[in-house]
Amino acid sequence: MGTVLVVEDDRGVREGLLRALASAGHRGVGAEGLAAAREALRGSALDCVLLDVRLGDGDGLAFLSELKAGLAPQVPVVLATAYGDSDRTIAAMRAGAFDYVTKPFDLPALLATVERAVRQRSLVARTPASAPEGESATGPRLVGQSAPMLAVWKVLGRAAASDAPVLITGETGTGKELAARAIHAHSARSRGPFVAVNLAAVPPTLLESELFGHEKGAFTGASARRAGRLEAASGGTLFLDEVGDLDLGLQTRLLRVLQDGRYERVGSTEPLRLEARVLAATHRPVRPGVPGATLREDLYYRLAVLDLELPPLRARRSDIPLLVAEALRNTRARAVSEAAMARLLAHDWPGNVRELMHTIQRAAVLSAAEVLDASDLPADLGLTPGVGSLGDDPYDGLPLREALHKLEHRMLERALERAGGNRSEAARLLGIARPQLYTKLEEHGILPREKG
C-alpha cells in the first residue's frame, strides 16, 4: 500500500483515479491544482505523484522540475496528459519523470505503473547508497577486494616499483588497460604521458608508421614528418593493447626495439632512443607451448619480464557489489535492490567487467529510479546454465547476505566437483589458499571426499 497524490483539475477524472487507487489497496490524496498539491506535499508522506501536465493554475512539467529541485526530490512522479508527443515525452523524462502516460488511461497499465513507482519509493527508503555521497571518480578504475584481485594488487605493486616490461593477459573485458594505467599511475613515470594504441584497430599497412613515425615522402601521402607512438610516450608509458594480433613482420621489429632500445622512423636511418616503458596486453594465447600461441617466443619473453593475468568476473563474484557501486558513480541511480543484486550475482558475465558496467550504466540511463530493481535489468540476465529460469532463480528475493552465502556454497561444491574432490586443485580453481578453502568448507558444512 502506498500514498499517491493525484494532481488533476478534472474532478470526474480525479475522483475516478482515487477510486481505482483505493481498489488497488492504495491511499489516494486528491489535488485540483498546483497550490493544493504543494499543500498536500507539506502534510503527507507520499510514495508517488500522479501529475497532469496541463492544469488550470500552472504547468505540470514546470512543477516536476520544482519537485526534483528540492520540494520532493525522492518521490517518483508519473506524468499524465491527453496531448502525447515526442518533444513533451523527452522533456518529461529529461526532467526526471518516473514514467509518462497518456489519456484516456489504460487503467490496468496505469495501476501497474503506480505499483512500480510505490515499490521504487520503498526501495529508496530501505536501500543504502552504494557509495558515499559526494564521492566521485575521475575516471574508470580497477576495483576488487576478492582473493583473486588481492593477488592482482600484489603484482601491480611490484610492477609499479620496476621499469621492466609487463604483459597483461585475460579475457576480453577484464580491465587490462585499467591495470596498465594503474601501473603507470603508481610508477616513477606517472608524471609522463600514458600512450595507448590498440594494435588490432589500426590497419596493418598503417601500423608501422603509427608506432615508429615516418619521414616526409616516406610513402604516398606522407606530406610531413610525423612522430610515432613510441616517440610520443617518451618519459612515460607506451601501452600496446592486443599485442597478440601483431603480424610477424612487426613482431620482429618490435623485438629489435626492446632488445636494442633504438628504432628509426619509416623512411629514415637516423636512430632514435626508446625512452618509454612498454606495457602490453592481449586476450589471445601467447605463452610458448600453448596451442594457438600468436607471439614469437623471443618476443614473448621480452614483453613478459613480469606477467599479470586478470581473473574473469565469474571467478570473483564477491567483487560485483563493489563494481556496481563503481558503475553507478556519476549516474542518477545510487544503488540496486537486493533482487537486482541477486540477478547480477547469478549471471556468468561472458563479457566480464565491461559487460557488467554496460548493463548497470544502461539501466541507470533508461530508468528514472534512484534504486535500480530487477525489472530494470535485461530480461535474460542471470538465466545461466544451472540457475534456471527467472521464476525458479534460487537468489530471487533473498537478502544480499543470504544470496552471497548461497552463491558461495554453490561455487565451493562446483569447484570440488571439477577438481574430482582434490582440495588443493579446488582451492586453485577458486583462487584462494588451501587453508582458506578448509575454513569455507567448515562454514558451509561441506565434507569433500579425497581424490580416489
N, C-alpha and C positions, 0 to 999 in steps of 0.2 A: 504494500500500500504506500502511495506517495501523495504529497500535497501538490496539486497542479493549479497554477494561476492561469485562467483563461481570459485573455485581453481581447475582447470582441465587442464592437459597438452595435452590432445587430442583436437585439435582445433575444429573438427567437433562436438564432444560431447559438448564442451564448448559453442559453438555458438547455438546449438540446445537447450541447457538448458536456455540460455539467452533469446531466442525467446519464449520458453514456459513460463518463468517467466514474460516476458512482456505481454503475452496474458492473464495472471492471474492478471495483474494490478500492478506488482512489478517492481522496477528499478533494473536491473541486472548490476553487475560490474564483468568483467572477469579478471582472472589472470592465466597465464600459468604455474606458479610455485610459490615456497615459497617466492622468492625475490620480485616478483611482488605483492604477497599477502601482504607482510609487507608494501610495498609502498602504497597499496590501503587502508590499515588499518590506515595509518597516514593521508590520505587525505579525507576519507569519514566517516560519521557517519553510521555505519552498524547495521542492525537488525538481520542478520543471515549470517552464513558462511556455504556454501556447499563445503565440502573439500574432495578431492580424497585422498585415503590412499597412493597409490604408485605414486610418482611424479618424474620427471626427476632430480630435484635438491634437493630431500630430502624425508623424511618420514612424511606422514600426521599425524600419531599417535604422533610422537615427536612434531610436530607443534601444535597439540591440547594441549599438556601439556604446551607448551610455551604460548599459548593464555590464558589458565586458570591460569597460574602462574603470569600474570600481563600485557601481551600485550593487551588483550581484555577479561577480566575475565567474563564480564556480557553478552557477545554476544553468543547466542545459536549456537552450531556447529553441523551440520549434516554431519556425515562421510559417504563416498561412496566408494565402492570397488567392483571389479569383483571377488574377492577371499574371499567369505564369509566362515568363520569357527568359531567354538565356542571360541577358545582362543583369536582371534582377536576381536570378538564382546565383550567378557568380558573385555578385555583390554581397548577398546574404552569407554565402559560405566563406568568403574572404573575411567578413566581419566576425566570424566565429559562431555562426548558427550551428546547432546540433543537427538539424535537418530542415528541409523546406518542402512543404506540402501545398497542393493546390485545391481550390474549391471547384465544384462540390466535393465534399470529403468522401473518400472511401473509408468508412468508419472502422472496419477491422484493421485496415492498414494504418490508420491514424492512431488507434489504440496500441497497436504493436510498436509504433514509433515512440509513443509516450512511455510504454513499458521499458524500452531500451534507454530512454533518457532518464527515467527514475532509477533504473539499475546503475547507470553511469554515475548519478549523483551519490548513490550508496557506495559505489566503488571508490570514488574520490574521498569520501569521508573516512573509509577504513583502510585505505592503501597508502602506506608511507611513500614518499618520493624515493626514486631510485638513486638519486644523487643529492648532495646538499644543495639547498637553494643558493643561487648566486654563483655557484662554481661552474666555470665554463672551460672548455678545452680550446687550445689554439689550433688544433688540427687533429687528425686521426692518430691514435696511439695504440701501441701493443699493450693488451690488457690480459691479466690472468694471475690467479693465485693457486692453481692446482699443482699437483706434484709434477706433471709433465712440463708445466710452464716454469716451475721453480728451477728445473734443470736448464731450461732455455735462458733464464735470467743469469744463471751462473756462467754459461758460455758467453753471453753478451758482455758480461763484466770483464771476463778475461780478454775477449776480442777488443773491447774498447781501450784496454790498457796497452795494447800492442799496435804495431803498424803493419802487421802481416796481412796478406790477402785472406779473405774469408769466403767460403762457398756455402750459401744458404739454400737448403733443399726443403721440399714439402709440397703437398698437393696445392692445386690452384685455389687461391682464396684464403690461405692460412696466414698471410701477413708478412710475406718475405721482404717487401720493400719497407714496411714499417720496422722490421727488425734491423734492416740496413741503416735506416735513418736513426734508430736508437743507438747503434754502434757509433755512427758519426757524431751524434749529439753528445755522447759521453766520452769522446776521444779528444786527444790533444789537437785534432784538426777541426774542432767544432766551429771555430770562427771562419773557417774556409768554406768554399762552396760545396754543396752536395749536388752532383750532376748525375741524373738518372737517364739511361737510354734503354728502351725496350728493343732488344735486338730482333725479336720476331715481328715487330711492327714496321721496321724500315726495310724497303725493298733491297735485295742483295746487291743490286747494281749501284745503290747509293750508300750502302753501309760503310764501305771503306773510307769514303770521303767524310761521312758523318763522324766516324771515330777519329780519324787521323788528320782531317782537314785536307785542303788542296791549294795548289798554287794557281794563279791566273793562267788560263789557257791549258790547264792540265787535261781537260776533256771538253767536249762540246757543251757549251752553256756555262763553263767556269769563267765568268767575266771578271772576277776579282779573287784575291787571296781570301781564304776562309779558314779560321781556326776550327779544329775538330773538338770533340767532347773531351779527349784526353787533355788537351791544352786548356780547355775551359775549366777543368776540375783542378788545375794546379793549386797546390796549397790546401786542398780539401780531399773529397772522396768521390771517386767515379763508381757508380753502381751499374753493373751490366746485368740487366734483367733478361731472363730466358736465354742464358748463355748456351744452354743445350741445343738451341736452334741455329747456332752459328755454323756456317758451312766450313768445310775442311781447309779451304784456302785461307780464310780469315782466322781460323784457329791457329794456323801455322804462324801468321804474322803477329797475332796477339801473344803467342808463346814467346816469340823473339823479344817483344817489348818487355814482357815480365822477366825474361832472363837477363837482358842487357840493360834494361832501364832506359832505352833510347828508341826513337822512331823517327820517321820522316813523313812530311805531308805528301799526298799524292802529287806527283809531278815535280818533286824536289829531291835533292840528295843531301840537303842540309840536315844534320842530325839535331833532334830536339830531345831534351831530357824529360822523362816521365816524373812529374812532381806530385802526382796524386796517388792516394791509396786506392787499391782496387778491391771492391766487393762484388760478388757475382751471385746470381740466384737462378734456379731452374726447377721446374716441376717434373722434368724428364729424368729417366735413369741415366746416370753419368758415371757412377763408380766403376772402375775397371773390373771386368769379370762378370758384371751384371748383364743379363740378356737385354739387348736393345740399347746399350750404353752409347751415347751420341758424342761424347768428348774423347779426344785423343788422350791416351794415358798420361803422357808427359804434361799436357796442359792441365789435366785434372789435378795432378799433384802440385802444380804451380799455383792453381787457384784455391785448392783446399788445404792450405797450410793449417788453417783452422776450419773445421766444418761444423755447421749448425743445422740440425733437422727440426723443422717446426711440426708439432703434432697436429693431426686433423682435429676438428672440433668435436667429433664423436668420441675422441679419446680424452677429452677434458670438459665433459658436460657440466661439471660443477662451476666452470667459469661463465656459463651462459648468463646468469643473473648480472654479473659484472659487465659483460659485453652488451647486454640490453641497456643498462644504465648509460654506457658509453654511447650507444646508438641514439638514445633519447636526448642527449645534450643538444641544446640549441633548437629543440623542437617544441611544439605546443604541448605535447603529452609529457607527463612527468613520471609515469610508472606503467606497469602492466598488471592485470589482475592475476590472482592465483590460477584461475582456469587457463588464462592465456599462457602463463609461465609453464604450466604442465604440458601444454601443447608444444611449446618451444623445446622443452626438455626431451620430449618423446621423438622429435624429428632427428633424422640421421645427418642432415646438413651436408649433402654431397658437394655443395659449393663453399662449405666451411664458413669462416667468419664473414667473408664478403657477402655470402647469401643471407646470413643472419642479419647483418647490418642493413642490407637492402630491404629485407622483409619488415624490419621494425620501422625504418625511416619511411617506407612507402605507406605503412599503416598509419603512422603519425601524420603524414601529409593528407591522406584521404579521409581521416576521421577527425571530427571536431572534439573528440573526447580527451580529457586530461589523463584518464586511465584507460589504456587500450585493453579491450576484452577479447576473449577467444573469437567472437564474431568479427572482429576487425582483422583477423589473420586470414591468409589464404585457406580456402575450404579443405584442401587436401593436406595441409600441414600436420605433421605428426602421424600420418597414416602410413607408417613404415612397416616393413615385414616384421611379424611377431608382435605388433602392437594391436592391430585390428582396426576396425572402423571407428569413427568418432563416437558412435553410440556405446561401444564397449571399451573405450580408451581407459586403461587402468589408472591414469593420472587425472582424469576429468573430475573437477570439483574438489580435489583433495587440497588441504592446506599445503603451502610450499614446502614446509619442513617434512611432512609426511610423503609428498611426491618425490622429494630428493632421496629420502631413505629407501623408498620402494625402488627407485631407479638404480640406486647404488647396489641394492640386493640383487637386482636382475643382472647388472653388469658383472658382479662377482661370480654369479652362477655361470654366466656365459663364458667368462674368461677361464674358469676351471674346466668347463666342458671342452673348450677349444684346446686347452693345454693337456687334455687327457688326464686330468687330476694332478698334474705336476705343479706344485705350488710356486716353485721358482719361475717357471715359464708363465704361469698365470700372473705373477707379480710383474714380469717384464711386459706382458701384453697390456696391463693396466697402467704401466708407467709409474709404479710405486715400489718401495723397498719391500723385501720379503717379511721383515718384522711388522711393517705396517699392514701387509696383507693378513698376517695372523690376527692382528688386533681387529681388523674389519670382519674377518670370519667369525671371531668370537662375539662381536657386537651383533651380528646378524644371525647367529646360531647355525651357521653352515659348517658341516663337518665334511671336508673333501676327502675323497679316497686318494691314497698314494698311487702314482702311476704303476700299472701292472698289478 
